[in-house]
Amino acid sequence: MLSKNYKNISLLIKPSLLKGKITIPPSKSLSHRAIICASLSMEESNIKNIVFSDDIRATIEGMKTLGADIKEDDDFILVKKSRIIENNIVNSVIDCNESGSTLRFLIPLSLVLKDGCTFTGKGRLSERPLDVYYDIFKKSNIKYETNKGKLPLKVRGRLKGGSYNIPGNVSSQFITGLFFALPLLEVDSKIKVTGVLESKSYIDLTLAVMKKYNVNIEKIDEHNYHIKGAQKYKAFDYRVEGDFSQAAFFLAANVLGCKIEYLGLNYDSMQGDKEILSIIEKYSSPDREITIDASQIPDLVPVISVIASLKENCTTNIINAGRLRFKESDRLEAMASEMKKIGASIKETKNGLIIKGKGSLCGNTTVNSRNDHRIAMALAIAAIKCENPIILEGYESVKKTYPKFWDDYQSLGGVINEFNDRK
């Protein structure tokens, strides 16, 4: 069991093959969506298989601030709408911590459910782009204040029904945020997605979860959606399935020679990151050059980078991954820099990575997670095939989405030790 006091503590990770059985944690994406939909329902909903990671905690607390009645237990919550429509206190504060989903999902809802709200956050969240909403605010006469375009964000006004043009190449989270809010208005609305829609599987996830809670959005085609107004969310008991985004790290470990069994995954899932299964198959082929288009699967890039670095005599081109520069870290720069330290042949491009695979990596150095959960987990998997131990700084960043990652890693035989190397 690792310490909960992370100050000045790093993690020594020794090369060791992982073996055993684990239960994959529930999908963060589905958890956010179910919590929000249940919070907008008058009757009580039971959401099972919840992990109270930092991101999920931010959404729970945010919906409480908007008026939801949420009772928590071990791995489930009871949710219902309480004072959510009637409570119009101006300038309630929602702390989104480092959760981009919480921030972008709740901004439109706050403009339906309240007269005003302030959104705060930590880390790089304050730098995550919100220009899509700023454009909507200007066109809708919604007053807002920022710190030179960054958080905190103060909003005051009301979201209006109507037609919205949303760029598809920034983040699908803006579309999801509007999907949650617009059905609550009295009039119908339309959303037109301009340009290429990236991460479109997340839009489909949103529509599927909302349908469970009795709210329907008509998908005319990939770029046009009709949202009927005056709809009501209704209670639904929901069990969150396992997260392919998190499973991807241990699935990758098996590619590197580990023997791990997984529980909790739905292989018929709509999760876009289920694509990791097809990507792993690509690396089982004798191909000497592989191209990965990351436009629909940006969260998989860190772990794909590890697999690619260890596919001997194979060059991998990761393309259309520019959005990764605006995540919890600049993930393209972070993976290129940190993987180079342990011996990988990896080159950063403007919108991707070029990786030449090797049979093993050297290790014997200190790497840093950049306070990014996916970088930390990717480096832990890379350590499996290092010839020497590595020291990982910022390993605690996994709390954001997968608080028990290191417990699972140890349970599978991973050899890790805490020590204070920054006295």
C-alpha positions in Angstrom: 0.0 0.0 0.0 1.4 3.4 -1.0 1.5 6.5 1.1 -1.2 9.1 0.8 1.3 11.8 1.5 2.9 12.4 -1.8 4.9 15.5 -1.1 8.5 15.0 -2.3 7.9 11.3 -2.9 8.9 9.5 -6.1 8.3 5.9 -7.2 11.0 3.4 -8.0 9.6 1.0 -10.6 11.6 -2.1 -11.3 11.3 -4.1 -14.6 8.8 -7.0 -13.9 6.3 -8.9 -15.9 2.7 -8.6 -14.7 0.5 -11.6 -14.2 -2.9 -12.2 -12.7 -6.5 -11.0 -12.7 -7.9 -7.5 -12.2 -11.3 -5.8 -12.5 -11.1 -2.8 -14.8 -12.4 0.4 -13.2 -15.7 1.8 -14.5 -15.8 4.1 -17.5 -15.1 7.7 -16.5 -16.9 9.0 -19.6 -20.1 7.0 -18.8 -19.9 7.9 -15.1 -19.9 11.7 -15.8 -22.8 11.3 -18.2 -24.9 9.1 -15.9 -24.4 11.3 -12.9 -25.5 14.4 -14.8 -28.6 12.8 -16.3 -29.6 11.2 -13.0 -29.2 14.6 -11.3 -31.7 16.1 -13.7 -34.3 13.5 -12.9 -37.0 14.1 -10.3 -37.1 10.5 -9.0 -34.2 8.7 -7.4 -31.7 6.9 -9.6 -29.2 4.3 -8.4 -25.8 4.4 -10.2 -23.7 1.4 -9.5 -20.0 0.7 -10.0 -18.7 4.2 -9.4 -15.1 5.0 -8.5 -14.7 8.3 -6.7 -11.7 9.6 -8.7 -10.9 13.3 -8.6 -12.7 13.9 -11.9 -15.8 12.1 -10.9 -15.8 13.8 -7.5 -15.7 17.2 -9.4 -18.8 16.3 -11.4 -20.6 15.1 -8.3 -19.8 18.2 -6.3 -20.7 20.4 -9.3 -24.1 18.8 -9.7 -24.7 19.3 -6.0 -23.9 22.9 -6.4 -26.5 23.1 -9.2 -29.0 21.6 -6.7 -28.8 17.8 -7.1 -29.4 15.5 -4.0 -26.6 12.9 -4.2 -26.0 10.3 -1.5 -22.8 8.3 -1.7 -21.9 4.8 -0.6 -19.0 2.4 -1.3 -19.2 2.1 -5.1 -22.6 3.5 -5.9 -24.6 6.7 -5.5 -28.3 7.6 -5.2 -29.1 10.7 -7.2 -32.2 12.8 -7.8 -33.1 16.4 -8.6 -33.9 18.3 -5.5 -33.9 22.1 -5.7 -32.2 22.1 -9.0 -34.6 24.2 -11.0 -35.7 26.5 -8.2 -32.2 27.4 -6.8 -31.1 30.5 -8.7 -28.5 31.9 -6.4 -26.1 34.0 -8.4 -22.4 33.3 -8.4 -22.4 29.8 -6.9 -18.9 28.4 -7.3 -18.1 25.1 -9.1 -14.6 23.8 -8.6 -13.9 21.6 -11.6 -10.4 20.6 -10.1 -8.6 19.4 -13.3 -11.7 17.8 -15.0 -12.3 19.2 -18.5 -15.4 17.1 -18.8 -16.9 18.7 -15.6 -16.1 22.2 -16.8 -17.4 21.9 -20.4 -20.4 19.7 -19.5 -21.7 22.0 -16.6 -21.2 25.4 -18.1 -24.4 25.2 -20.4 -26.4 23.6 -17.6 -25.5 26.4 -15.2 -27.0 28.8 -17.7 -30.3 26.9 -17.7 -30.5 26.1 -14.0 -29.0 29.3 -12.4 -28.7 33.0 -13.0 -25.0 33.0 -12.6 -22.1 30.8 -11.7 -18.3 30.9 -11.3 -16.1 28.0 -12.5 -12.7 27.4 -11.1 -10.1 24.8 -11.6 -6.5 23.6 -11.1 -3.4 22.7 -13.1 -3.7 23.1 -16.8 -7.5 23.1 -16.8 -7.4 26.9 -16.7 -5.7 26.8 -20.0 -8.0 24.4 -21.8 -9.8 26.2 -24.7 -13.3 27.5 -24.1 -13.6 29.8 -27.1 -16.6 27.8 -28.4 -18.6 28.8 -25.4 -17.2 32.4 -25.5 -18.6 32.8 -29.0 -22.0 31.5 -27.8 -21.9 33.9 -24.9 -21.3 36.9 -27.2 -24.1 35.9 -29.6 -26.5 35.2 -26.8 -25.8 38.3 -24.7 -24.6 36.2 -21.8 -22.2 38.2 -19.6 -18.9 36.5 -18.7 -15.6 37.4 -17.1 -12.3 35.5 -17.4 -8.7 35.9 -16.4 -7.4 36.8 -19.8 -9.4 33.9 -21.4 -8.5 31.5 -18.6 -10.2 30.4 -15.4 -11.9 31.5 -13.2 -14.9 32.0 -15.5 -17.9 33.9 -14.2 -21.1 33.6 -16.3 -24.4 35.3 -15.9 -27.4 35.0 -18.1 -29.6 32.4 -19.7 -29.0 29.9 -22.5 -31.5 30.3 -25.3 -32.9 27.7 -27.6 -32.1 28.1 -31.3 -29.4 27.1 -33.9 -25.8 26.5 -32.9 -22.8 26.0 -35.1 -20.1 24.2 -33.3 -16.7 23.3 -34.7 -16.0 19.6 -34.6 -12.3 19.7 -34.4 -11.8 21.3 -31.0 -13.6 19.0 -28.5 -16.8 16.9 -28.6 -17.3 18.0 -24.9 -18.8 21.3 -26.1 -21.5 19.4 -28.0 -22.2 17.1 -25.1 -22.5 20.1 -22.8 -25.2 21.6 -25.0 -26.9 18.3 -25.4 -27.5 18.1 -21.7 -28.9 21.6 -21.4 -30.9 22.4 -24.5 -33.7 19.8 -24.0 -34.6 21.6 -20.8 -35.5 24.7 -22.6 -39.1 25.3 -23.8 -38.2 25.7 -27.5 -36.5 23.4 -30.0 -32.8 23.7 -30.9 -30.5 22.6 -33.7 -26.8 21.9 -33.6 -24.7 21.9 -36.7 -21.2 20.5 -36.4 -18.9 22.3 -38.8 -15.7 20.7 -40.2 -14.5 17.2 -39.2 -16.1 15.8 -36.0 -13.3 14.3 -33.9 -14.0 12.0 -31.0 -17.4 11.3 -32.4 -17.8 8.1 -30.3 -18.2 10.3 -27.3 -21.2 12.0 -28.9 -22.8 8.6 -29.4 -22.1 7.7 -25.8 -23.8 10.9 -24.7 -26.9 10.2 -26.8 -27.1 6.6 -25.6 -26.9 7.6 -21.9 -29.4 10.4 -22.3 -31.9 8.0 -24.0 -31.7 5.8 -20.9 -32.9 8.8 -18.9 -35.8 9.5 -21.3 -34.3 12.4 -23.2 -33.9 12.0 -27.0 -31.9 13.9 -29.5 -32.5 13.3 -33.2 -29.3 12.6 -35.1 -30.0 13.7 -38.6 -26.5 12.8 -39.8 -23.0 13.1 -38.4 -23.1 16.9 -38.6 -26.7 17.8 -37.7 -28.8 17.3 -34.6 -32.4 18.3 -33.7 -33.1 18.8 -30.0 -36.7 18.9 -29.0 -37.4 21.3 -26.1 -39.4 20.8 -22.9 -38.1 17.3 -22.3 -37.9 15.8 -18.9 -35.2 13.5 -17.6 -36.6 10.4 -15.8 -34.9 8.2 -13.3 -33.0 5.1 -14.4 -30.9 2.6 -12.5 -27.5 2.5 -14.3 -24.5 0.3 -13.9 -21.3 1.7 -15.3 -19.3 -0.7 -17.5 -15.5 -1.1 -17.4 -13.4 1.6 -19.0 -11.4 0.8 -22.2 -9.4 3.9 -21.7 -8.0 2.6 -18.5 -7.9 -1.1 -19.6 -5.7 0.0 -22.5 -2.7 0.2 -20.2 -3.0 -3.4 -19.0 -4.0 -4.6 -22.5 -0.8 -3.1 -23.7 1.1 -4.9 -21.0 0.0 -8.2 -22.5 1.5 -7.1 -25.8 4.8 -6.7 -24.0 4.7 -10.3 -22.6 2.5 -10.0 -19.5 -0.4 -12.4 -18.8 -3.3 -10.4 -17.4 -7.0 -11.4 -17.3 -9.6 -8.6 -17.3 -12.9 -8.5 -15.6 -15.6 -5.8 -16.1 -15.2 -5.0 -19.8 -18.1 -5.0 -22.2 -16.7 -6.1 -25.6 -19.9 -4.8 -27.3 -19.3 -1.4 -25.8 -19.8 1.9 -27.7 -16.7 3.3 -26.1 -14.4 4.7 -28.8 -11.3 3.6 -26.9 -12.3 0.0 -27.5 -10.3 0.7 -30.7 -7.3 -0.3 -28.6 -8.2 -3.9 -29.4 -7.8 -3.3 -33.2 -4.6 -1.3 -32.7 -3.1 -4.2 -30.7 -3.9 -6.5 -33.6 -2.0 -4.2 -35.9 1.1 -4.7 -33.8 0.7 -8.5 -34.0 1.3 -8.3 -37.8 4.7 -8.3 -39.5 4.2 -4.8 -40.8 7.2 -2.6 -40.7 5.3 0.7 -40.8 2.1 1.5 -39.0 0.0 4.7 -39.2 -2.4 5.5 -36.3 -5.0 8.2 -36.9 -5.6 9.6 -33.4 -8.4 12.0 -34.3 -11.0 9.7 -32.7 -8.9 8.2 -30.0 -6.7 10.9 -28.5 -6.6 9.4 -25.0 -4.9 6.2 -26.3 -1.9 8.0 -27.7 0.3 7.7 -24.6 -0.1 4.0 -24.3 0.1 3.4 -28.1 3.4 5.3 -27.9 4.7 2.7 -25.4 3.6 -0.3 -27.6 5.1 1.4 -30.7 8.4 2.1 -28.9 8.8 -1.7 -28.2 7.7 -3.0 -31.6 11.1 -4.0 -32.9 12.0 -3.0 -36.5 8.7 -1.1 -36.9 8.1 2.6 -37.5 4.8 4.0 -36.2 3.4 7.3 -37.4 0.8 8.8 -35.1 -1.1 11.5 -36.9 -4.0 14.0 -36.2 -3.2 14.2 -32.5 -2.7 18.0 -32.2 -5.5 18.3 -29.5 -3.2 16.4 -27.1 -1.2 19.6 -26.6 -4.2 20.9 -24.6 -4.8 18.0 -22.2 -3.5 17.7 -18.6 -0.1 18.1 -20.2 1.1 18.6 -23.7 1.0 14.9 -24.2 2.9 14.9 -27.5 5.8 16.8 -26.0 5.6 14.8 -22.7 5.6 11.4 -24.2 8.4 12.3 -26.7 10.6 13.8 -23.9 10.0 11.2 -21.2 10.2 8.2 -23.4 13.5 9.5 -24.9 14.9 9.6 -21.4 14.4 5.8 -21.0 15.8 5.0 -24.4 12.9 5.2 -26.9 13.4 6.4 -30.4 10.6 8.9 -30.6 10.2 12.2 -32.5 7.6 14.9 -32.0 5.9 16.4 -35.0 3.4 19.3 -35.0 0.4 17.0 -34.8 1.8 13.6 -33.9 4.7 11.4 -33.2 7.1 9.2 -35.2 8.4 6.2 -33.3 10.9 3.6 -34.3 10.5 0.5 -32.2 13.2 -1.4 -30.2 13.3 -4.7 -28.4 13.8 -3.1 -25.0 14.5 0.2 -23.4 17.3 1.2 -21.1 15.6 2.9 -18.1 18.0 3.9 -15.4 16.8 7.4 -15.2 14.2 9.7 -13.7 11.0 10.6 -15.6 8.1 12.9 -14.7 4.4 12.4 -15.2 3.8 16.1 -15.8 0.9 15.8 -13.4 -0.9 13.8 -16.1 -2.5 10.5 -15.1 -2.1 9.0 -18.6 1.6 9.8 -18.8 2.1 8.2 -15.4 0.4 5.0 -16.3 2.1 4.8 -19.7 5.5 5.1 -18.1 4.6 2.4 -15.6 3.9 0.1 -18.5 7.0 1.1 -20.3 9.0 0.2 -17.2 8.1 -3.5 -17.8 10.5 -3.7 -20.7 13.3 -1.5 -19.3 16.6 -3.1 -18.6 17.0 -1.1 -15.5 14.6 0.5 -13.0 13.1 4.0 -13.5 12.2 6.7 -11.0 8.8 8.2 -11.6 8.0 11.7 -10.3 4.4 12.7 -10.0 3.0 9.2 -9.8 0.1 10.4 -7.6 -1.5 12.0 -10.7 -3.4 8.7 -11.3 -5.8 9.9 -8.6 -7.5 11.9 -11.3 -9.1 8.9 -13.0 -7.7 5.6 -11.6 -7.0 6.0 -7.8 -6.2 2.3 -7.4 -3.9 1.9 -10.4 -0.8 1.3 -8.3 -2.6 -1.2 -6.1 -3.6 -3.1 -9.2 -0.1 -2.8 -10.6 1.4 -4.3 -7.4 -1.3 -7.0 -7.2 -0.2 -8.2 -10.6 3.4 -8.5 -9.5 4.7 -5.0 -10.3 7.6 -4.1 -8.1 7.4 -0.5 -6.9 8.9 1.4 -3.9 8.3 4.8 -2.6 11.3 7.0 -1.6 12.0 10.6 -0.9 14.6 11.7 -3.4 13.9 15.4 -3.1 15.0 16.2 0.4 
